[in-house]
Amino acid sequence: MKRLWIVLAIVMISGFVVLGWIGTRIYQEMPPIPDRVVTSDGQVIIAGGDIAIGQSVWQAMGGMEVGSIWGHGSYVAPDWTADWLHRECEFMLNSWSTSQFGQPYDSAQPEQQAALRERLKQLVRSNTFDVRTNTLTIDAARAKAFEANQKYYADIFSNGRAGFAIPKGAQTDPVKLHQLGSFFFWTAWASAANRPGGTVSYTSNWPHEPLVGNIATGEAVVWTGVSLMMLLASIGGFVWYYAAWPPVDPVEPVPATDPILKWKATASQAATLKFFVVVAALFLLQILTGAITAHYGVEGDGLYGIPLSRWLPYSITRTWHLQTGLFWIATSWLAAGLFIGPLISNKEPRGQRLGVNLLFLALLIVVAGSLAGEYLSVHNQMTEANSFYWGHQGWEYLDLGRVWQAGLFIGLLLWLFLMLRVIIPALREKGEHRQLVLVFALSAGAIALFYGAGLMYGRNTHISMVEYWRWWVVHLWVEGFFEVFATAVIAFVFARLGLIHPKLAAEASLAAGAIYLAGGIIGTNHHLYFSGTPTAALAWGATFSALEVVPLLMIGYQAMHDLRVSRSAVWVAKYKWPVYFFIAVAFWNLVGAGLFGFMINPPIALYYMQGLNTTAVHAHGALFGVYGMLGIGLTLMCLRALMADQEWKEGLLKFSFWSMNIGLLLMMLLSLLPVGLLQTWASVQNGYWYARSPEFMGTGLMTTLRWLRVPGDTLFAIGAIAFVLFIFGLKFGYFVKPTMESQEALASAKAAD
């Protein structure tokens, strides 16, 4: 056991040293933001501060929920970086060709086109930023292209564009539209201008744009090869490890009866019931907003003819779809921790129920306040400053305003306090459970504290640094420490039920934590390949993100263990469906997080795939398939323990399980995956801009494939609604076959709450 603790400590310390060092490199080498952009004859194109203000304008409108920047964001509208760059290039090529050859670029002779492309490449890739004056000087031709693009984008955001799911009046202020265009211009400039003294752009030549020589770098190819070698070597090592591991005989037989039956629910445990009801309600809201969001992909300004975008534009429905998903998943996990706490120490501190109820109230305030603020921000009811603090931050997964974000962090600290005060007595006791309790306590601490990384950037922070800290939350907090916490929770539940020895549970949790974090901490950088970061982020991210996949490929061992556990005794059958959801987590860890995650993670793959529907395949398979299924499993496990002496009517729950899993698989295989692969082909063949363009996405084949989401989405939604009905039914006494003892226990729990 001591050896495992040492390994975990080494993994975490070394991982964060590397991650911190890369953060300093990003800060030192991120693309400069000029105070002014002028032409060679001194004409001011962009005035001081307009680029930074333009970023704030973009954020207040929904930011990454309206198209994307550098490949990060939503999928319906274009990537503004790639689109601006391509339109800029086309404008200059046509202008030069008309001036020199009297005809548009497409009509010119091949040798004439080649000469114009070389001229364009030299112009766009030359870095004319002056560090001393903090001024960027551009050619007169590029200045004209800026004005043309400015008019084009002003028309989109003021008059709306159904194909992009942007409603009329998204932004009408001419000054703000100019600032917005200035920000788009800067992101395009940084994506093509060579770093000082180099031949690669600030974004490692992303996006793919053949017109200016933006092609995959040698580093992307080499480090992809290294990542594949690391993957194969690690898989081989794991196979040897499992083959050499001696068989473990059961230390003690499975109990003849359910140990939980001897436990009387405490007041704070009964108080967690309302958390799980909120989980179901938020899950339902996520499904509804997800259905509208998906439909906007084919009918951008309405829902089957209803002009819904006037009130609920795509940027709002997608924001709410993501935010409610994160809220209900996190709530289920936090509530599970609060429920399990008294089971760990076999006692409850005074005032614990009051703390749980205060946390519930704080949760409601944060959820309601953040959703309302996001709505007002997108509808231009706030200034950019107020939007950042109270409305919409514009960063995907961290959309909620800073005040609500800080409130959520305070809530997590309150949750940690409640957790520690209930489990500290168990930490003071010597015995086999102590090591497992310590793992549980440390993972709970990491969950509460690491969300604070999202507070490390400010309203005017450079987008490259925002991305660095944002992925600390999205990747490290969710994919890293929640994974460790969930492992510890499941291990403890099985130990408490007498299905696994506490020592083995602690060893398994420590080993799993070390394995997940070995690749996960440094692997955070695989999100940052093309976000204005140096090559170091690409090298480290590619190498260690490959290690993240390895434990997921071996996850079948855990799934089979859980299945055997569910069949180990007659009384264990009552926990069948919570365990089945844990088995689904193992499946989606392999498919959604493992296979589809690695499909897009290598640098050469992500260079062409970033921000396409291949990303959506991984996102749905990992976020809901893994963390959503886990949240549902934890919810059911806690409710099952709270009602251990009751028999459930599980027909609806069985239908829900299979409907959601099959529906999610159909959604991906019938629509998201083929759309994403065809987009990848378009990105390789013609450039990234084309893969996201209405010219390509509006073709008959792509429209048909997007409509093919309907069967899977419908089946999934029906299963989700069935789950919600089941949870509400339990709350009001349905789907239960009560006994006299169970009625008394439930009445006692309700009275305590």
N, C-alpha and C positions, 0 to 999 in steps of 0.2 A: 504493500500500500504506500509506503514511504517513497518508493521509487516512482510510482505514478504521480504523486504530488510534485516531486522534483521535475519530472518530465513536463507536467502542466505548467509549472513556474517558468521553466526554460522556454517553452513554446510562447508563452504570453510576453515575457520580457523581451526576447529576441524579436518577436513579431512586431511589437509596438515601437521598438527602437528603429527598425527598418521603416515602418509606416510613418513614424515621426520625421525621420531623415528625408523621406520622399516628399513629405509635406513642406519642408524647408526648401527643397529643390524646386518645387512647384512655385512657391512664393518668389523665389529669386529669378525664375526663368519664364513666368507666365507672360502672355502677350501684353505689351504696353498699351495703355489707353491714352491716346494723344489728347492734349488740351484743345488743339485745333487741327482741322484738316483744310489745307489750302492748295490752290493750283500753283503751278510753277511761276505764274505771273502775279501771285499774291492774293488772288481772289479767295475769300473765305467761303468754304463749302459747309463746314460744320464748325460751329462756334464752341467756345470753351464750356465744358460740362455737358454738352448735348448728348454725348454717347452714354454717359452714366445715367442721365435723366431718362434717355430712351429705354434703357434697361428697366428702370422703375415703371415706365408706362407699360411696357410689355408684361411685367410681372403683375401689375394691377388688373390687366385685362384677363388674366388667367395664366400668363407665362407659358409654362410647359404643357398646359392643357389646351393651348391653341397652337398646333403645329409643334415644331421642335427647333432647338438651337444646338448645333454640333451633334445632332443625332439623338438628343435626349428630350423626350416629351411625348406628345400624342401622335397618332398615326394618320389622322384624316387629312388635315391641312398639310402643306409642304413643310419640309425642313427649310426654314427661312435662310439659313446660311447657304445651303446648296442652291436653293432657288435664286437667291439674290446674285450669287456668283455666276451662275449660268446665264441669267438674263443680262447681266453686266457684260459678260464675254460676247454674247450674241449681238448686243447693241454695238459694241466697238468693232466687231468683225464686219457687220453689215455697213457701218458708217465708213470704215476704211475701204471696203470693197466698192461701195457706191462712188466714193470719191476718186479712187484710183482706176477702177475698171468699168465704171458706169453700170454696174449691176449688183444685185444682192450677193452676199457671200455664198449662198447655196448654188447660185448659178455660175460662179466663177470657175475657171479651169483648176484642175487638181494642183498644179504647181503654184498657181496664184493663191489658192487656199492654204497650201503648206507655208508659203511665205508669210501670209497674214497670221497664221497660227503661231509661227515662231516669234513674230513681232509682239503678238499678244502675250505669249509666255514670258518674254523678256520684260515686258511692261509690268505684268501682274505679279510676277515672282520677285522682282527687285524690291528690296526693303528700303524705302526712302524715309523711314522714321528717324528724326533727329533727336537724340537723347538730350542734348544740351538745351534745346528750346521746347522739347516735348511737343513737337509739331510733325505732322505727317503731310508730305507734299505729294500730290497726285497729278497725273497728266491731264491736260484739258479734255481729252477724249473720255477719260474715266469720269471726269466731272460731269460731262454731258450724260454719260450712262447713269450716274447717280441721280440726276434730275429725272430721267426717264423712269427709272425704277421707283423713285419717290412718288411720282404720279400714279404708277401702277398700284403700289401698295396702299396709297391713300384711298384709291377707289375701292379696293378690297375691303378695308376696315370701315370706311364710311358708308358705302352702299351695300356691303355684304356680298357673300359669295357662297351659294348653296353647296357647290362642289367641295368647299373647304369647311362646311358647317360653321361659317362665320355669319352671324345675323347682321342686318342693317343697323348702323349706329353703334357698332362695337367701339369705335373711336371716331369722333368727328372734329375735334379741335385741331386746326391746321398746324399749330405750333407743336403739339404733342405728336402728330403724325410725322412731322419732320424729324423730331427727336427719335421716334420709333425707327424710322428709316435709317437714321444715323447709326443706331445700335446694330441693325441688321447689316449695314455696310461694314461696320468694324469687325463683326464676326466673320464675314466673308473675306475681308482683307487679311485677317489673322490666319485664315485657313489656307491661303495661297502664298502669302509673302514668306520668303525664306527667313529662317532665324539668322541673326547676325553672324556672318562668317560660315554659314552652312548652306546646304542644298536641300533642306527639308523644311517645310513650313512649321509654324507654331503648333499646328494640330496634327503633325506627322502626316501631312499631305491628305488629310481627310477634309472634305469628301472626295470621292473618286470623280474627277473632272478632267477628261482627256484633253480638252481644249487648252488647258494651261499646264499640262504635265503633272497634274495631281494624280499620281499613281501610287500603289502600295510601295512602301519603303523596303529596303533590304532588311532592316531590323524587324519589320513585321513578319517577313518570311522566315528569318533565322530563328526568332524566338517562338514562332509557331512550331518549328521543328523541335526545339528544346522542350516545349511544353508537352508534345506528343511523347518524347522520350521519357520525360518525367512521369507521365501518366502510365506508360507501359511498365516502367521499372517499379513504380509504386504498386501497381496491381499485382505484379509478380511477387513483390515483398509481402503483400497482404495474404496472398494465397499460401505462401510458405508459412506465414505466421499462423494462419488458421489451421493448416495441416499439422504443424508442430505442437499446437496447443493441446495439452492433455485433456481427456474427457473429464468433466466435473460431475461427480455423483451427487445426488440430492443429499443435502446435509440433514434434512428432516422431512418427514412426509407432509403432504398437503393436508391442512386441517380438515376435519370431517364436516365442519359447519363454517359458515361465513363469520369471520372474526368481527366484522363490522356490526353484526347483530347485537353484540355486547356493548356497543357504543351508543350513548344517547347524545343526539345532536345538541351542540351548545348554542347559545343565543347568537353568537357571531356567525356560526355556520348556517343557522336558519336565515340570518340576514343576507347571506349571499344569494339566496334564491332569486331575489329581484334583479341581481346582476345578470343572471342567466336569461331572465325574461327580456331584459334590455338587449342582450346578445341576439336573441331571436328577432326582436323588432328591428334592430340595426341591420341584421342579415337580410331581412325582407326589404328594407329600404335600399340596400346595396343591389339586390337583384332587380328591383324596379328601375333604378337609375342606370344599371348596366344594360338592361334591355333597350332603354331609350338611347343610350350612348351608342350601342352597336347598330341600332337602326339609323342613326344619323350618318353612318358610314355609307349608306346607299340613298338616303333621302335627307340631305344635310339641313334642310330648313323646316322639317316637320315630321309628324308621325302619322303615316297613312293619310296625308292630306291635311291634318290638323296643324296649324302654324305654331307648334309648340315652342319653337326656338325664340319666339318673342318674349316668353317668360322664362323658359328653361333652355338656354342655349347649350350647345355641346360642351363648352368650357365649364359650365356649372355641373351638368350631369356627370361628366367624367371626373371632375373634382370630387363630387359627392360619392361617386361610385368607389373611388380609391379611398377617400377618407373614412367612409362608413365601414369599408372592409377592414381597414387598419383598426378602427375603433372597436368593432365587435370581436375581432380576433384577439386583440390585446386585452379586452375586457374579460373574455373567457379564460385567458391564461391567468390574469391577475386574480380573478374570482376563484379559480382553482387553487391558487396559492393560499388565499385567505381561508378557503375551506379546509385545506389539508393541514394548515398550521396547527390547530388544536390536536389533530391526530398524531402529530409528531411529538408533542410534549405531554400529551394526555391531560392537559389542563388549559384553562383559558384565563388570561389576566383580566383584572377588573377594568371595565370600560372598553373592552375590545369591540363589543357590538356598536357602541357609540362611534368609535373610530371607523368601523366599516360603513356605517350609515353616512358619516360625513364624507367619506371617500366616494360613496355612491352619488351624493349630492354634487360634489365637485365634478364628477364625470358627466352628469347631466348638463351642468353649466358649460363645461368646455365643449361638449358635442353641439349643443344648441347654439352657443355663441359663435363657434367657428363656422358652422354651416351657414348661419345668417350673415356673418361678416363676409364670407366668400361670395354670397349672392349679391350683396350690396356693392362689393368691390367691382365685380364683373359688369354690373349695371351702371357703372360710373357714378356711384353715389358717395364716393370717398376720394380724397386726394391720394396721391401716390404714397405720401408718408403715412397717412392714416390707414391706408390699405395694408401696408407692410405690418403695422402693429395690430390692427383690428380685423382686417379683411383677408386678402389673398396674397400670400407671399410669392406665388408664381412658381414655386419649386415642386416638381412632381414628388408626391408622397409627403412633402412637408408644406402643403398648401396653406394650412391654417395660419392665421395671423400670429405675430410674435407673442402678443399678450396671452392668447389661448395656448400657444406652444409652451410658454413659461408656466402657465397654469397646469398643463398636463405634466410637466416635469415636477412641479411641486406635489401634484397628486401621486406621482410615482414615488417620491421621497416619503410621503405619508404612508403609502402602501408598504414600503421597505421598513419603516418604523413599526407598523403593525405586524409585519412578518417577523421581525427580529425579536420583538417583545414577547411573542408567543413561542418562539423556538429556542431562545437563549437558555431556558431551563433544561432543554434536552441536550444542548451543547455542553452543559456543565456535568452531565452524567457520563460516567464511563461505561462503555459497553459496545456491542457490535453495531448499534444504530448510529453512534456518534459520528463516524466518518461520513456516512450517507447524509446526515443532517448538516454537516459542515459543507459538503458539496452543494446541498440545497440552498444554504444560507449565502454562499459566495455567488452562486448563479443569480439569486434574487438581487443581491447587491449590484451585480453587473447590469442587470436589466434596468434598475432604477437610475443608476449613475450614467450609463453610456448614452441614454437618450439626451443627456445634456450636451453632447457633441453638436446637436442641432442648434444650440444657442451660441456657437463659436463664431458665427459670421453676422454681419450687420446689414443694414439696408443698402449701403453703397459698396459692399464688399465685391471684389473682382469675381467674375463668374467662375474662373478656374478654381479659386479657393472655396467658393460656395459649393462647387461640385465635390471637392475633396471632403468637406465636412458633411455634406448631405449623404454621401455614401457611407460615412461612418455610421449614420443612423440606419439607412435602408439596408446596408449589407451587414455591418458588424452587429448592430442592435437586434435586427430581426433575424437575419440568416445565421448569425453567430451565437450570441448569448441566449436568445430565446430558444435556440436549438438545444443548448446545454441545459437550460432550465427545464425544458420539456422532458428531456431524457431523465433528469433527476426526479421530476414529478412522477413520471410513469414508473421509474424504478422504485420510488418510495411507496407508491400505491400497491404495486405487486408485493413488495416486502411487507407492507401492513396487512395485506390479505393472506400472508403466509405462503405465497406462491414462489418466492425467491428469497434466498438467505440475504440478510442485510449487508453482510460483508461483500458478497458477490455483486449485489446491487450497487454498492459504493464503488467497487473496482470497475464495473461496467460503465458507470457514469463518468468516472475520472478518465478512463481510457477513451470513451467517446468524446468527451470534452477536449482532450488533448489532440485527438485526430481531427475533429472538426476545425479547431482553431489553428492547427498547424498550417493548413492551407488558407483558412478563412481570413485571418488577420491581414497578412500580406496580400492575399488574393483580392482584397478590396480594390486594389489598383487595376484590376481588369475592367472596371467601369470607367477608368480615367485615361485610357489609351489616347483618345483624340480630343481631350478637353483642355487643350492649351498646356499640356504637361510635357516635361522632358522625357527622353527615351528611357530613363531609369524606371519610370512608372510602368512603361510597356514591358520592359524586361522582367522586373520583379512580378508584375501582375500576371503575365503569361505563364511564368514558371510555377508560381504557387497556386494559381487558380486551377491548374491541372490537378493539384493534390486534393482540392475540394471534392472532386468527382469520385475519388477512390473509395472513401467510406460509403458513398451512395451506391456504388456498384456492388458492395458487399452487404447491402442492407437486407437482402433476402434472409440472412441468418436471423436478424432481429424479427422479421415478419413471421418466419416459421416458429421462432420461440414464442411470440405472442399468440400464434394460433394454437400451439401445444398447451400454453397456459390456459387458454379459453376452454380447453377440453380436459383439464387435469382433474376435475371433480364435478359432481352433479351440480352443486350449489354455484359453481363458477359460471354456469350457463346464464345466470341473470346478468352477468357483465359482458355477454357475448357482443352486443352491438357497440359499446364503447371500445372493446378490443378490436372489433372489425374495422372501426374507423382508424385505430392505430395501425392496423395492417394496411389500410388504404394510404396512410401517410408514408409507409415504407415503399409502397408501389409508386406513388407520385414523387418520392424522393429519388427513386431510380429513373423514372421516365421524365417527369417535368423538370426537376432540378438537375439530375445527372445527365441524361442523354441530350435533352433539348437545351440544357444549360451549356454543356460542352460544345454543342453544335454552333453556338454563337460566340463562345469565349475566346478561342484562339485569335490572335491579332489579325491574321490574314482573313479569317472568316468575318470577324466583327467589322473589319474595314468596309466590307460590302453590305453587311447585314444590319448594322446598327440602326435602330429606329424603324426597322421594317416589321412586318407581321411575324417574322421569325422570333423577334423579341417578345411579341405578345403571346406566342406559344409557350415560351419559357416562363413568362410572367404569370399566366393563368395556371400552368401546371405546377409552378413552385409556390406562388402566393396562396392560391386557394387549395390546390391539390395537397400541398404539404401543410402549410400553417393554418389554413381554413379547416381542413379535415382534422387536424390536431386540436384546434379550438373546439370543434364539435365533439370530438372524442373526450376531451377533458370535461366539457359541459355535461355530457351524458354520464361520465364516470362519477362526477360529484353528485349529480342528481340521483344516480343509482345508489350511491352510498348513503345519501340523505334519506332515501326511501328504501333502505335495504330489506325491510321486512314486508315490502309490498311486491305484488306481482304485476308486471306491466303487460298491457296489450300491445304487442310489438309489431303488428302487421304494417301499420303506417310507417314506422321507423325502418323496417326492412325495405319497403318500397322506396323510401327516401334515400337510403344508402345506395341502392343500385341505380336509381334514377339519376342522382347527382354524379356518380362516378362514370356511368355510361354516357350521360349527357356531356360531361366535360371532355371525355375522350372524343366523342363525335364532333364537338365544337372545334377541336383542334385538328382532327384528321380530315374532316370534310371541308373546312374553310380556312382557318388560320394558317395551317402549315402549307397547303398548296399555294395560297396567296403569297405567303412569305417567300417560298422558294421561287415563284415566278418573279417576284420583285427582286430577289437576289440576282436572277438571270438578267433582268433589265438593268440592274445596277452595274453588273460586270460588263455588259455589252455596250451600254450607252452612257453610263454615268449615274451617280446616285440621284441626281435631281429627277431623272426620268422615272426611276422606280417609285417616286412619291408624287409624280405629276398627275393631273387630271387626264392628260392624254393617254396615259397608260392605265391608270386605275379605273377610267371610265369605259374601257373596252368591254365588249360583250362577255368575254370569258371571265374577266375579273369581277364584273358585276354579278354574274351567275354564282361565282365562287363565294362572294361576300353574302349573297342571299342564302347560300347553303349553311350559314350559321344557324338558320332558323330551327331545323330539327334538333340539333344538339342543344342550342340555347333553351328551346321550349321544354325539352325533357329535363334539363338541368333545373330550370325555374320551377317546374312542377314538383320535382324532388325537394327543392329548397323550401317551397311553400308547405309541403307535407311535413318537413322537419319543424318549421315554425309552428304549424298547427299542433304538432305533437307536444312541443314545449309548452305552449299556452294551455293545451289540454291537461298536461300534468299539473300546471299551476292551479287549475280549477277543478281537479279531481277526475278528469276523464282519462281514459287509457290506463286505468288502474283498477285492479281487483282487490278492494280493501278487505282487511281483516279487522277484528275488534282492536287488536293491539296497534295496528298501523294507523287506524283512525285516531286513536288517543295520541300517538306520537306526532302525527301531522298537526292535530289541533294544538298540541303543546308547542310545536315549532312555530306555527302561525302566531300564537299568543306571545311568544318570546320576541318575534320580529315586530 
